[in-house]
Amino acid sequence: MSDQQLLTWFELSGTLRESLAGKLAGLWGAQSDAAAFDSLQVDKQQALLLLQRRINEKGLWHLVRQVTNVYGEGGVGLQFFAWPMIESTLKRRKDFTQRFANHKDTAGGFYEKQTESAILHFLFQEGEPRIWYVHFDLYSPVHSPRSAMKHFRHEFMGGVKPDWRMIAKVFKS
């Protein structure tokens, strides 16, 4: 059972609605951003809000062109189309690395490297248009040996995929 209430588009702050504007329309056939947001289940709303906040804090939210999927249970992430400069922007950033960031089924990726937990992990697949993904990893494989061991033990070996509650708890502490 969820400890959060289902939100509506008009309950969001004006600033948040403005930030999401133009990025949600078309999600699962929704005709507008408001209809797309209102159709999301609580876990997906919370995942979207957590990711938007963190990506925006990193100064990267403007690179998300259109959200095409949201998940909040069994992982907290987005599938999206990005503006063309996302890859070059992430390559130039000192707070992201390509080290260990690729998965076997993706063409490339980037890990946030200056945070130990609830880190952003961007991945992309080749093709036109290129499909991008971003999700939170609970522990970082690149921040420190300690966090790498936690990542390996919990996420790689243990198969733990943090849900939105786990990520929100990290941000509250």
N, C-alpha and C positions, 0 to 999 in steps of 0.2 A: 504494500500500500504506500502511496506517495505522501510525503509530508508537505508538499507544496500544492497550491491550488492551481487549477487551469487558468491561465491568463487570457485576456483578449487584447487585440491590437491596440485598442483605445485606452487600455490600462497602462500601456508602456509610456514612458516619458516622451515628450516631443523630440528630444535629442536622440533617443534610441530609435524611435520610428524613422527619423530623418536618416540615421545611419544605416538602417535596414532597407530604406526605400530603394526600389528598383532591383533589389537582390533576391527577393523571394517569389515574385510573380512568376508563374509557370511551374512552381514546385508542385508536383503531383497534380498538374492540370489546373491549379488555382489561377483565377483571372487577375488577382491583385495581390499585393504584399499582405494586406490585411486578411484576405481570405486564406492565403497560405499559412500565415502565422496562426490564425484562429483554428485551422484544421490540424495543427500539430498536437500530439499528446503531450502530457506534462513533461515526460523525460526528454522529449525532443525540444520542447520550448526551453527547458532549463539548459540543455546542452548548447543550443544555439546562443543563448544569452551568455553563458560562460565563455564560449569560444569567441563571440563577438567582442566581449569586454577585453579578453586577453590579447587577441590579435590587434584590436584597436590600441591598447596600451603599448604594444610593440610598434605602432605606427605602420601597420601593414593592411588594415582592413580595407583601405581604398583599392587594394589590388584584387579583392574578391569581386568578380563581375556578376556572377549569378550562382546562387546556392541551388544544387540539384538533388541533394539528399542530406538528411540530418539523422544522426543516431545518438542515443543517450543511454541505452542499456547495452551491456556487452561491448562497451567502448563509447567514448564521447568524441564525436567527430562530424565533419562536414565533407561532402563531395561537392566540388564547385568548378565553375569555369573562371579562369583568372584573366586579368589583363596581361598582355605579352611581356611586360617588364618584371613579372614576379620572380622568375628564375635569376635574372641578372641582379635584381635587388637583393635576394637572399644570398647569392654568392658574394656580394660585396659587404654584407653585414658581418661585423666581428662577433656578434652574439649568436650566430648560426654557423653550423658546420655540416659538411656532407659526409663526414666520417661516420661509418656504421649506419647511415640514415636510409640506405636503400633496402627494399625488400625484394625477394626473389621474383615477385610478379609485378614489379614497377621498374620504371626507367631511371629514377633518381629520387633523391630526397634530401631533406635538411632537418637537423635537430637543433633546437634551442640549446645553447651550451652553458649559459651562465646561471641556470636555475637547477636545483637538485630534484625537485618534485613538481608534479603537474606541469610538465614541459610540453611545448608545442612540437609536433613532428609532422612536417609537410612531406608529402609524397606526390609523384606525378607519373602518369602513363603516357607513352608516346601516342601520337595520333592527331588528327585535326577534327575538331578542336581538341587540344590537350586537356585531359581530365586531371584535376588536382584533388587531393585529399589533405585534410589536416585533422589531427586528433591529439588528445592529451595522452601522454605516457605518464604513469604514476611516478616512476623513477627514471632518472636520466642515465643512459649508458655512456655519456661523454663528460659529465660534470666532474666526477671524482671517482676514485676506485670504490669507495663505499656505496655511492649511488649506483654505479655500474653493477656491483654485486647484488644490490637489492633488485635492480631491473632484471638481471639474469635469473635470480631466484624466483621472483614473483611473477614477472610477465613472460619471460622466455620459457623457463622450465615449468612454472606453475600455471601458465596459461591465463593469468589474471588480466582481464580487460576492465579497467576502472569504469564504473558508471558515473553518472553526473553527481550523485551524492558524495562519492569518494573524492572527486575533484573539488566540489564545493567545500568540503571539509578541510582540504589543504589550504584553500584560500581564506577560510575563516580563522585558521590557526596562525 
